[in-house]
Amino acid sequence: MNFTSLLYLPLLFLASALYPRLKSQKRTGFLLASSWSFFFIQSPGSFLILFFVSLISFYAGLKMGCSKESGKGFELPGPRGKPGEMAQDGRRKSWLIFSLLFTLTLLGIFKYSGLFLPAGISFYTFQALAYSIDVYRGDLAPERSFLRYALFLAFFPQLVAGPIERPNDLMVQLGGDRVPSFPDFQIGGYRILRGYMKKIIVADGIAPLVDRLFSGSMTGLSVMKSHAAGPLFTGPQVFAAGLLFALQIYADFSGYTDIAVGSARLFGICLHENFDRPYLARGFRDFWHRWHMTLSRWLNDYLYIPLGGSRKGSLRTVLNTLLVFAASGIWHGRGLHYLVWGLFHGGMVLAERALEGLSHKRVRTLGMPFSLITYLGVSMLWILFRSESLSAAFCMYGALLSGWRQGPLFLRALFLEKGSLAVRAGLAYLLLFLAGQDRTAEGEKAGRGWHVRRGEREEEKKTQEKGKLRSDSGKTTAMRECIRLLSGYGLFLLILYSLFLNFREGAGTPFLYFQF
């Protein structure tokens, strides 16, 4: 079920209200039934594919067990607690290959054949692959409960578009022992509201304008009108298309992540963060440490390091880096422009590594100017990502140097277009949140998704300042809480009204990453 569906929030709140009232033994089954129901309502065909991926990878994990020769891993318990048989290395490898081939074949057939794209297949297949590899390595005990493993793949907040969770991080929380607390509801509600604000107000508001810019049908200037040979682009239009799509895809995808993280917190479950102010990155390497972080870590741990990483010489490092970014591009789509987009990012990362020894200290001192340069470079590469084909992207790039004399006229036409309010809202959002407030101060502990509330940090500071209480602190705190409460309810009502309009008029757009 889409997060922007009118039924999602009522069903989410109903499920989160029932969950703590169940016995711990029944919570896993309840969450699995809820997740499968959400997914079946959205796409019955996609649900069948998810079920078979869950069944095959779970069975392969049981068969892999552990190995006497490796001296590493976990022995499978037999029925009624009796010791199970130890799997031999050859059998374990055969089951690993079977699981990987089955999962990757399904991913390849449905994603690249053009039949139909099952919702979330790019995300839950990566989680299934991680599980099989971790069990084979002996880093993870095979899961004996099919319900818990199936829930690991089907957990509805992150099923369709991530974050891509690791089995040893998420399955531990799915046993039903964790009960949501009041802080979980506070943080979860805040993240859900923030996610809907990003999606509905910013991303959906900008989407029609971005579509017109990329189609070449932007009105207001005669040189920009389509002609018989196709759309005619100019430099200002291409530049604006890249910058605004960068804002749209960030607000869209990070908005989904906020809703996913917030929805999971209502059940007391912590998901990993996926974004860390990526457009403040200083360089492309830093960008990929901040953008879609769970995908970057997955590719690093399960592809880059097994290929040898940077341990086998400069040539292998270059090749491994390009292979990882090529895989990232192919993962996003079947068009050649996705592959080229990934390779361009890989080339920029390699260039930064080559110049690191010469310019690292200077880059550090550049600060915000270098972040601006990185943002512009990333935005221009988003043109390649957003275009329908490689030739269409090169057509837009070829027009970058033309038409700049009419830049002021284009800017005026841009802000008179329908959707300019969303552009201004998006720019205001960047100024308010991107500069440091885009992460709730819960943060991450030890690189995991365990969050710390901002209020707890403030309490620690207060305890260190004994005896330094302001006379008006109580009044100020009450005023702030009143403002937060009113603004929160107001924003919630605005979001519900927007969801209602989208549902009634069909104006809402699906999340961009649903197509991956």
Long-range contacts (C-beta under 8 A, 24 or more apart in sequence): 1-38, 1-39, 1-41, 1-42, 1-156, 2-42, 2-510, 2-511, 2-514, 3-195, 3-196, 3-199, 3-256, 3-259, 3-511, 4-199, 4-200, 4-499, 4-502, 4-508, 4-510, 4-511, 5-499, 5-503, 6-499, 6-500, 6-503, 9-192, 9-496, 9-499, 11-38, 12-263, 12-266, 13-266, 15-267, 16-180, 16-266, 16-267, 19-180, 19-267, 20-179, 20-180, 22-176, 24-175, 24-176, 24-177, 25-176, 26-176, 27-176, 28-145, 28-147, 28-148, 28-151, 28-174, 28-175, 28-176, 29-147, 31-151, 31-155, 31-174, 31-267, 32-147, 32-150, 32-151, 32-154, 34-156, 35-151, 35-154, 35-155, 35-156, 35-159, 36-154, 38-156, 38-159, 39-119, 39-120, 39-154, 39-156, 39-159, 42-119, 42-160, 43-118, 43-119, 45-116, 45-118, 46-118, 46-119, 46-120, 46-121, 49-106, 49-110, 49-118, 49-121, 50-118, 50-120, 50-121, 50-124, 50-153, 50-154, 50-159, 51-150, 52-106, 53-102, 53-103, 53-106, 53-124, 53-125, 53-128, 53-153, 54-128, 54-146, 54-149, 54-150, 54-153, 54-154, 55-146, 56-99, 56-102, 56-103, 57-99, 57-102, 57-103, 57-128, 57-131, 57-132, 57-149, 57-153, 58-143, 58-146, 58-149, 58-150, 60-95, 60-96, 60-98, 60-99, 60-132, 61-99, 61-131, 61-132, 61-135, 61-142, 61-143, 61-149, 62-142, 62-144, 63-87, 63-91, 63-92, 63-95, 64-91, 64-92, 64-95, 64-96, 64-132, 64-135, 64-136, 64-142, 65-92, 65-142, 66-92, 66-138, 67-92, 67-138, 70-138, 72-137, 72-138, 73-137, 73-138, 74-138, 74-140, 74-141, 74-142, 76-142, 76-144, 77-144, 92-136, 93-136, 95-136, 96-132, 96-133, 96-136, 99-128, 99-132, 100-129, 100-132, 100-133, 103-128, 103-129, 103-132, 104-129, 111-334, 112-334, 114-334, 117-515, 119-159, 119-160, 119-514, 120-159, 120-160, 120-161, 120-514, 122-331, 122-516, 123-158, 123-159, 123-160, 123-161, 123-162, 123-164, 123-516, 124-153, 124-154, 124-159, 126-164, 126-295, 126-298, 127-152, 127-153, 127-164, 127-165, 127-166, 127-167, 128-153, 129-302, 130-164, 130-166, 130-167, 130-298, 130-302, 131-167, 133-302, 134-166, 134-167, 134-168, 139-168, 140-167, 140-168, 143-167, 143-171, 148-174, 148-175, 155-264, 155-269, 156-263, 157-259, 157-260, 157-261, 157-263, 157-264, 157-271, 158-260, 158-264, 158-271, 160-511, 160-514, 161-253, 161-256, 161-260, 161-511, 161-513, 161-514, 161-516, 162-257, 162-260, 162-274, 162-292, 162-294, 162-295, 162-513, 163-257, 163-260, 163-261, 163-271, 163-272, 163-273, 163-274, 163-293, 163-294, 164-294, 164-295, 164-298, 165-271, 165-272, 165-294, 169-272, 169-448, 169-449, 170-269, 170-271, 173-268, 173-269, 173-270, 174-269, 178-267, 178-268, 178-269, 179-268, 180-265, 180-266, 180-267, 180-268, 181-268, 183-453, 183-455, 184-265, 184-266, 184-268, 185-265, 185-266, 186-453, 187-262, 187-265, 187-440, 187-442, 187-451, 187-453, 188-261, 188-262, 188-263, 188-264, 188-265, 188-266, 189-262, 189-266, 189-488, 190-262, 190-440, 190-488, 191-258, 191-259, 191-261, 191-262, 191-265, 191-440, 192-258, 192-259, 192-262, 192-263, 193-262, 193-488, 193-491, 193-492, 193-495, 194-255, 194-258, 194-262, 195-254, 195-255, 195-256, 195-257, 195-258, 195-259, 195-260, 195-262, 196-255, 196-259, 196-495, 196-498, 196-499, 197-255, 197-491, 197-495, 198-251, 198-252, 198-254, 198-255, 198-258, 198-429, 199-251, 199-252, 199-255, 199-256, 199-259, 199-511, 200-495, 200-498, 200-499, 200-502, 200-508, 201-422, 201-425, 201-429, 201-498, 202-247, 202-248, 202-251, 202-255, 202-422, 202-425, 202-426, 202-429, 203-248, 203-249, 203-251, 203-252, 203-255, 203-509, 203-512, 204-422, 204-502, 204-507, 204-508, 204-509, 205-419, 205-421, 205-422, 205-423, 205-425, 205-426, 206-244, 206-247, 206-248, 206-251, 206-419, 206-422, 206-423, 206-426, 207-248, 207-509, 208-418, 208-419, 209-244, 209-414, 209-417, 209-418, 209-419, 209-420, 209-422, 209-423, 210-241, 210-244, 210-245, 210-248, 210-386, 212-417, 213-237, 213-240, 213-241, 213-244, 213-245, 214-241, 214-245, 214-386, 214-387, 214-396, 218-413, 218-414, 218-417, 219-413, 219-417, 220-409, 220-410, 220-412, 220-413, 220-414, 220-416, 220-417, 221-406, 221-409, 221-410, 221-413, 223-403, 223-406, 224-403, 224-410, 232-399, 233-395, 233-396, 233-399, 234-399, 234-402, 234-403, 234-404, 234-406, 234-410, 235-399, 235-400, 235-401, 235-402, 235-403, 235-404, 235-407, 236-403, 236-404, 236-406, 236-407, 236-410, 236-411, 237-399, 237-403, 237-410, 238-383, 238-396, 238-397, 238-399, 238-400, 239-400, 240-410, 240-414, 241-383, 241-386, 241-396, 242-379, 242-380, 242-382, 242-383, 243-376, 243-379, 244-423, 244-426, 245-379, 245-382, 245-383, 245-386, 246-279, 246-375, 246-378, 246-379, 246-382, 247-426, 247-427, 247-430, 248-426, 248-512, 249-382, 249-385, 249-386, 249-512, 250-275, 250-278, 250-279, 251-426, 251-429, 252-511, 252-512, 252-513, 253-292, 253-511, 253-512, 253-513, 254-438, 255-511, 256-511, 256-513, 261-449, 265-451, 270-448, 270-449, 270-450, 270-451, 271-449, 272-444, 272-448, 272-449, 273-439, 273-444, 273-449, 275-438, 276-439, 277-434, 277-435, 277-436, 277-438, 277-439, 278-378, 279-371, 279-374, 279-375, 279-378, 279-430, 279-434, 280-371, 280-375, 280-434, 280-435, 281-371, 281-374, 281-375, 281-378, 282-363, 282-364, 282-366, 282-367, 282-370, 282-371, 282-374, 283-352, 283-363, 283-370, 283-374, 284-345, 284-348, 284-349, 284-352, 284-374, 284-377, 284-378, 285-349, 285-352, 285-353, 286-374, 287-374, 287-378, 288-345, 288-349, 295-328, 295-331, 299-324, 299-327, 299-328, 300-324, 303-327, 318-350, 321-346, 321-349, 321-350, 322-346, 322-347, 322-350, 325-349, 331-516, 332-385, 332-516, 333-515, 333-516, 335-388, 335-389, 335-390, 336-389, 336-390, 337-384, 337-385, 337-387, 337-389, 337-390, 337-392, 337-393, 338-385, 340-384, 340-390, 341-381, 341-384, 341-385, 344-381, 344-384, 345-381, 348-377
